[in-house]
Amino acid sequence: MAEIEAITEVQADPKKSAVQARQYGRRFVLAAGKPMHLGRDEGKMDIAIPEDDQISRFQAILLWEPSKEKLTVQTRPPTPPAYPTPPANQTLVFDDKQKKLVEVPGGKCQVGRGESFWIGQTRFTLHSDGEPEPESPADMTVAPRQEERTRAQLEEIPFANPGAAQRAMEQLPATIRAVTSEQGLFRQMLKVVMDAMPRADATAVVRVPLDNPPTEQRIVLVESNVRPKSSHGANGFMPSKRLSHRAIMERRRSCLHCWSPDQAGQTGVDPTMADTHVHGVTPWAICTPFQDGSRYALYVAGQTAGQWNLLDKPAQDKIVNDLTQYQKIAELLVGMIETTLRVSRLTQQNKVIRRAWPQSLWKFLDDPDELEKMLAPKEKEITTLFCDLRNYSLFASQNASDLLGAQREVSNALSVMSGAITDRDGVVGGFRGDAVLGFWGWPKVQDKQVEMAARAALTIQGRLNSWSQAGRCGVGLTHGTAVAGRLGAHDLAVVDLYGPVVNLTFRLEAMTKAFGVPIIVSQEVAERIAACDPSGREMLTRPLGNVRAKGFPDPLWAHELYSAHTPSIHDWQRAEWSGIVDQFTAGQWAEAYDALTAQFSSDPAAHCLMRVMDKTKRKPPQDWDGSFAPPSPD
């Protein structure tokens, strides 16, 4: 996995009092082969740098290609109407020969791992998630004072300076409302931390990678906010790995460290760096882990006057007591971040769920009590639709050289099916492999549910015409009583249906292959379609015969549903077709066979009836009752 690190050095602007000198840092995971947009616009950009006013709202397009180990950066061309003008600032790279930054020709360049490019006030560096980070100077010294407290313990400590916590709380509502992403939440919260803790030089959100080896201590600096007056060496702000791992992985509670140049017990320590890091001051840091198992933590660092090993015990205790107040504020803010992230994730989950439900049912997602009542299984008058992509295994085998392309084609087909259902107030009951079940009439009966289901079926047939013509797609449609609601095992319960009407839908869909037609509906559905569209201006049906469905004791009439705009047969043939089907059912096979041959020689449904008659040499069997199991083509 590759990441792009962005370090923004904002300079104070005397003309803009609100613009303070500050260093901002953050990392973004790069998606392989997917163009990612870079700019200031947090709501639209994949990589947002809102603090750098020298970067356009939409500045550049980045493409990470793992096979080449290269990141391509292309300045955005004019793309009206949303962004009608190209960015003013171009991309810069460091020229080794000229020893300075130069503008890349055409606004396009490529960088490898560890290499950088610059736009405005921001340096972007390509990193590998597993590469080692530079050592923090703090980890080259000792921490003679280490305090750790649980969330409950910090809650019991009274605020010595309630004003700091109050300032933080006052900003939280606006901060939370402004959040559009997880990264945006971290950025806003770090600003709150810096305002609430004036003695802090830097604050960050850090995480321990999931693949961190037990023998190593690695952390990733997800987001940082650093005051310009602080000195963090040539490599910038580097949180302590030892402190971060202690808080996140070992203790799982807020930890405070105060460092000293005393290197007793430390082997391999560079004394020069240790002395430089803490000369005349006491560096400190607080690391407060999230309690949601995410391996994230809020890290706050600063320094206080006086060198720790030269201070007496009361002075040391005062420093710790003062910093404990910062620990308390940090724990308070971490709790708020956790809650906001949880709500944000639930909101995103809610959005995903809404895509499977029609808009008329969205209101139930906002009322848990009403939702629980609605999900209780009940008998309902349900209209069911089942659409299946047949021979998927064969399709996958035939496209083995491009499985991703084949998967995309199937995924697009499933999206067409589910979209046609939900767009017409239906509910997607689930995906059965490469098939979709939809239904209408739950949680409440709908006046036009059969009509809506029929329109959805025709939409699917029209949009998947190439699949239908190849005999790889069929739709079944029925109407009847079924149990609807949350069904299944307690830990695997889903919104689903139970009842014979559902099984019949599956059987009718399977018959589309035998009859060679895209959509087959039950008798009741055909009658209701005729009632809602008596003139046949949009939807029409024709009888296919009295069929026997597997698992059903009694035969039933099946009908083809088709669009009046793309009819299966001409209007003037409808009466003739119905008469021939009646002859077939009555056992008048000689007349029926001759009529089908003469008038419907190219009709696949006619071929199905002819196959039935051919099996007994065009003579009905002695036990003929007018019903049959439609045979599939050879």
SVG drawing of the C-alpha trace seen along z (x, -y; Angstrom):
<svg xmlns="http://www.w3.org/2000/svg" viewBox="-60 -44 87 87">
<polyline fill="none" stroke="black" stroke-width="0.4" points="0.0,0.0 1.2,-3.5 0.4,-6.8 0.9,-10.4 2.2,-12.6 1.3,-16.3 3.2,-18.9 1.8,-22.4 3.9,-25.3 1.5,-28.3 3.1,-31.6 1.5,-34.4 -0.2,-37.0 -0.2,-40.5 -3.1,-41.5 -5.1,-38.5 -5.2,-38.3 -7.0,-35.0 -4.2,-33.4 -1.7,-32.1 1.7,-30.6 1.3,-26.9 2.5,-23.5 -0.1,-21.0 0.6,-17.4 -1.5,-14.5 -1.4,-11.2 -3.8,-9.8 -4.0,-6.2 -3.6,-5.9 -6.0,-3.7 -4.2,-1.6 -5.2,-2.5 -7.9,-5.0 -7.5,-8.7 -7.7,-10.7 -8.5,-14.5 -6.3,-16.9 -7.4,-20.4 -8.7,-22.5 -12.3,-21.5 -12.9,-19.0 -16.3,-18.1 -15.2,-17.0 -11.5,-16.1 -10.0,-12.8 -6.9,-14.6 -7.9,-17.8 -5.5,-20.5 -7.9,-23.2 -5.3,-25.4 -3.2,-26.1 -4.8,-29.0 -2.2,-28.7 -3.8,-25.4 -7.0,-25.6 -10.3,-24.0 -9.4,-21.3 -5.7,-21.4 -4.5,-18.1 -5.2,-14.5 -3.0,-11.8 -2.7,-8.2 -0.8,-5.5 0.4,-2.6 1.9,0.1 3.3,2.1 5.4,-0.8 6.0,-2.0 5.2,-5.5 2.7,-8.2 1.7,-10.4 0.7,-14.0 -1.2,-16.0 -2.3,-19.6 -6.0,-19.7 -7.1,-21.0 -10.1,-23.4 -13.3,-21.4 -16.4,-23.6 -18.8,-24.2 -17.8,-23.3 -14.1,-24.4 -13.9,-26.6 -10.3,-27.9 -7.1,-25.9 -5.1,-26.2 -2.8,-29.2 -0.1,-27.3 1.8,-24.6 3.6,-21.5 7.3,-21.8 10.0,-19.2 13.6,-19.5 16.2,-19.6 19.4,-18.0 21.5,-19.8 20.2,-23.3 19.7,-22.5 16.4,-24.3 12.7,-23.7 11.6,-23.9 8.2,-23.9 7.4,-20.6 6.5,-20.9 2.8,-20.7 2.0,-20.4 2.8,-16.7 5.4,-14.7 6.1,-11.2 7.5,-10.5 8.7,-7.3 8.7,-6.2 10.5,-8.7 10.3,-11.4 8.4,-14.7 6.7,-17.4 5.5,-20.8 2.3,-22.8 1.8,-26.2 3.0,-25.9 2.7,-22.1 5.2,-19.4 3.8,-16.0 5.9,-12.9 5.2,-9.3 5.6,-6.8 5.2,-3.0 3.1,-2.1 5.8,0.3 8.8,-1.9 10.7,-2.9 10.0,-6.4 12.8,-8.5 13.5,-8.1 12.0,-10.7 14.6,-12.7 12.4,-11.9 13.0,-8.2 16.8,-8.9 16.4,-10.0 14.7,-8.6 11.3,-9.5 11.9,-9.5 8.3,-10.5 5.5,-8.4 1.9,-8.8 -1.0,-6.8 -4.7,-7.1 -7.9,-5.4 -10.8,-7.4 -12.7,-6.8 -9.8,-8.1 -9.5,-11.3 -13.2,-11.9 -12.8,-12.0 -10.1,-14.7 -11.7,-18.2 -10.8,-20.9 -8.3,-23.3 -8.9,-25.6 -12.5,-25.1 -12.0,-27.9 -9.8,-25.7 -12.3,-22.9 -15.1,-25.4 -13.3,-26.9 -12.9,-23.4 -16.6,-22.5 -17.8,-25.7 -16.1,-24.9 -17.3,-21.3 -20.8,-21.8 -19.5,-23.9 -16.6,-21.5 -18.8,-18.4 -21.2,-20.1 -18.4,-21.0 -17.2,-17.4 -17.4,-15.8 -14.9,-13.0 -12.8,-11.2 -9.8,-13.2 -11.8,-16.4 -12.8,-15.5 -9.2,-14.9 -8.2,-18.2 -10.9,-20.2 -10.4,-18.5 -6.6,-19.2 -7.5,-22.9 -9.7,-22.6 -6.8,-20.9 -4.4,-23.7 -6.8,-26.4 -7.7,-24.6 -4.0,-23.8 -1.9,-26.9 1.2,-25.3 1.1,-22.6 3.6,-23.0 2.1,-20.2 -0.8,-17.8 -1.5,-14.9 -3.6,-11.8 -1.3,-8.8 -2.0,-5.2 -0.2,-1.8 -0.5,0.0 -2.4,3.3 0.5,5.2 3.0,3.8 5.4,6.6 5.5,7.5 9.3,6.9 9.0,3.3 7.5,0.1 6.0,-1.7 3.5,-4.5 1.9,-6.6 1.3,-10.3 -2.3,-10.6 -2.8,-14.3 -0.7,-16.9 -0.9,-20.6 2.4,-22.3 3.0,-25.8 5.8,-27.6 7.7,-28.6 8.3,-24.9 11.6,-23.3 11.4,-19.7 14.6,-19.3 15.2,-19.0 12.7,-16.2 9.9,-18.1 7.4,-16.9 8.1,-13.2 5.9,-11.7 7.5,-9.2 7.0,-5.6 7.7,-4.3 5.0,-6.4 2.5,-5.8 2.9,-2.0 2.8,-2.1 -0.5,-4.0 -2.2,-2.3 -0.9,1.3 0.3,2.0 -1.6,0.0 -4.7,-1.2 -5.0,-4.3 -3.8,-7.9 -0.1,-8.1 2.0,-11.2 5.8,-11.2 8.2,-13.9 11.7,-13.5 15.2,-14.1 18.7,-14.1 19.7,-11.5 20.5,-8.4 21.0,-6.0 20.2,-2.5 19.9,-3.6 22.4,-1.9 23.3,-3.3 22.0,-6.7 23.4,-9.8 24.2,-12.2 24.4,-15.2 20.9,-14.7 19.6,-14.1 21.2,-17.2 20.0,-19.3 16.5,-18.0 16.0,-18.9 18.6,-21.6 17.2,-23.9 13.6,-22.6 11.5,-19.5 9.8,-18.0 6.5,-16.3 3.9,-14.5 0.5,-13.0 -0.9,-10.0 -4.5,-9.2 -5.7,-6.1 -9.2,-5.7 -11.1,-3.1 -12.8,-1.7 -10.1,0.8 -9.0,-1.4 -5.3,-1.7 -5.7,-5.5 -4.6,-8.0 -4.5,-11.7 -1.0,-12.9 -0.1,-16.2 3.4,-17.5 5.2,-20.5 7.9,-21.6 8.0,-23.4 10.7,-25.6 13.4,-24.0 15.4,-20.8 13.7,-17.9 16.8,-16.4 17.7,-19.8 14.2,-20.5 13.3,-19.6 10.5,-17.2 7.8,-19.9 8.6,-21.5 8.4,-18.2 5.0,-17.4 3.6,-20.8 4.5,-20.1 2.8,-16.7 -0.3,-18.1 -0.6,-20.9 -0.2,-18.4 -2.8,-16.1 -5.3,-18.8 -4.3,-18.5 -4.7,-14.7 -8.2,-15.3 -9.1,-17.6 -7.4,-15.2 -9.5,-12.3 -12.7,-14.4 -11.9,-15.3 -11.0,-11.7 -14.4,-10.6 -16.1,-13.2 -14.1,-12.1 -15.1,-8.4 -18.8,-9.4 -18.7,-11.5 -16.9,-8.8 -19.4,-6.3 -22.4,-8.5 -20.7,-9.3 -20.1,-5.6 -23.7,-4.7 -24.8,-7.5 -22.8,-6.1 -24.2,-2.6 -27.6,-4.1 -26.9,-5.6 -25.8,-2.2 -29.0,-0.5 -31.2,-3.2 -29.9,-2.3 -31.6,1.1 -34.8,-0.4 -37.3,-2.6 -37.4,-6.3 -40.9,-5.7 -39.3,-3.5 -36.4,-5.8 -38.4,-7.4 -38.5,-4.2 -34.6,-4.1 -34.8,-7.3 -37.3,-5.8 -35.9,-2.7 -39.1,-1.8 -41.2,-2.0 -38.5,-0.1 -38.6,2.7 -42.4,3.0 -42.1,2.9 -39.5,5.7 -41.6,8.1 -42.7,11.0 -46.3,10.6 -48.4,12.0 -48.7,9.5 -50.1,9.4 -46.8,9.3 -45.8,8.9 -42.5,10.6 -39.9,10.3 -37.0,12.6 -34.3,11.9 -31.5,14.3 -28.3,14.2 -28.0,17.7 -24.9,19.7 -22.7,17.4 -20.1,20.1 -19.8,20.6 -19.6,16.9 -16.8,16.6 -14.9,19.5 -15.3,18.0 -13.9,14.7 -11.1,16.2 -8.5,14.0 -10.3,10.9 -12.1,11.8 -12.2,8.3 -13.9,7.1 -16.4,10.0 -17.1,9.2 -17.7,5.6 -20.2,6.6 -22.1,8.8 -21.9,6.1 -23.4,3.6 -26.2,6.0 -27.0,6.5 -27.1,2.8 -29.6,2.5 -31.8,5.0 -31.7,3.5 -32.0,0.0 -35.1,0.8 -36.7,2.3 -35.9,-0.5 -36.7,-3.2 -40.3,-1.9 -40.7,-1.7 -39.8,1.9 -37.5,3.6 -34.4,5.6 -34.9,8.7 -31.3,9.9 -28.9,11.2 -28.9,14.9 -25.5,15.2 -26.0,13.6 -29.8,13.1 -31.9,10.5 -35.2,10.8 -37.4,7.8 -40.9,7.3 -43.7,4.8 -46.4,4.6 -44.2,4.4 -44.3,2.9 -47.7,1.6 -49.9,2.6 -49.3,0.4 -52.2,-0.5 -50.2,0.0 -47.6,2.5 -48.3,5.0 -48.0,2.2 -44.8,1.0 -43.4,4.5 -44.3,5.0 -42.7,1.7 -39.5,2.7 -39.5,6.1 -39.8,4.3 -37.1,1.9 -34.7,4.7 -35.5,6.5 -34.9,3.3 -31.6,2.4 -30.3,6.0 -31.5,6.6 -28.2,8.2 -28.3,10.6 -32.0,11.5 -31.4,12.0 -28.5,14.4 -30.9,16.4 -28.8,15.5 -31.4,13.5 -35.0,14.2 -37.6,12.5 -40.4,14.1 -43.3,12.1 -46.1,13.3 -48.5,12.0 -49.9,13.6 -49.7,14.0 -46.3,14.3 -44.6,13.8 -42.5,10.7 -40.1,9.1 -36.9,10.0 -36.4,13.7 -33.6,16.2 -31.3,17.1 -31.1,14.5 -27.5,13.5 -28.1,13.7 -31.6,12.2 -32.4,10.2 -35.5,8.6 -36.9,11.5 -40.0,13.4 -41.4,16.8 -44.2,18.6 -45.2,20.6 -45.6,17.4 -41.9,16.7 -41.0,20.3 -43.4,19.8 -41.5,16.7 -38.3,18.7 -40.1,21.4 -41.6,18.9 -38.2,17.3 -36.7,20.7 -39.4,21.3 -38.3,18.2 -35.5,20.4 -37.9,23.1 -40.3,20.6 -37.5,18.4 -39.1,15.2 -37.6,12.6 -40.5,12.3 -43.2,14.7 -45.9,13.7 -48.7,15.6 -52.3,15.5 -53.2,13.0 -50.4,10.6 -51.6,10.8 -55.2,10.0 -54.1,7.0 -51.9,5.7 -54.9,5.9 -57.0,4.0 -54.4,1.2 -53.7,0.8 -56.8,2.0 -55.9,0.4 -52.5,2.1 -50.7,-1.1 -47.7,-0.3 -47.9,3.3 -49.3,6.5 -49.5,10.1 -50.2,13.3 -51.0,16.8 -48.3,19.4 -50.2,22.4 -51.3,24.3 -47.9,25.2 -46.8,27.6 -44.2,26.0 -41.9,28.2 -43.0,28.5 -46.6,27.3 -49.4,29.9 -51.7,28.0 -51.0,26.6 -51.3,22.8 -51.5,20.5 -48.3,18.7 -48.2,15.5 -45.5,13.6 -45.3,9.9 -43.9,7.6 -43.8,3.9 -46.3,2.5 -43.4,0.6 -41.4,3.7 -44.1,6.4 -43.4,10.1 -46.3,10.5 -48.3,8.1 -51.6,6.8 -53.5,8.5 -52.0,11.8 -53.0,11.7 -56.4,13.2 -55.0,15.9 -52.3,16.8 -54.8,17.1 -57.0,19.4 -54.0,21.6 -53.1,21.9 -56.7,22.9 -56.6,25.6 -53.3,26.9 -54.8,27.0 -57.9,28.8 -55.8,31.5 -56.5,30.3 -52.8,30.7 -53.0,31.3 -54.8,27.9 -52.6,26.2 -49.3,27.5 -50.3,26.5 -51.3,23.0 -48.1,22.5 -46.0,23.6 -47.8,21.4 -48.2,18.2 -45.5,18.3 -42.6,20.2 -40.0,17.9 -41.6,17.5 -39.6,19.2 -42.7,19.7 -44.4,21.5 -41.3,23.7 -41.8,24.7 -45.4,25.8 -44.3,27.7 -41.6,29.5 -44.3,30.7 -46.3,32.1 -43.3,33.6 -42.5,35.8 -45.6,37.8 -45.6,37.5 -48.1,34.6 -50.8,36.7 -51.9,35.8 -51.3,38.6 -54.2,40.5 -54.0,38.7 -53.7,35.3 -55.4,32.7 -54.1,29.6 -51.1,29.0 -47.4,29.6 -43.9,29.0 -42.3,26.8 -39.2,28.6 -36.0,26.6 -34.4,26.5 -31.8,29.1"/>
</svg>
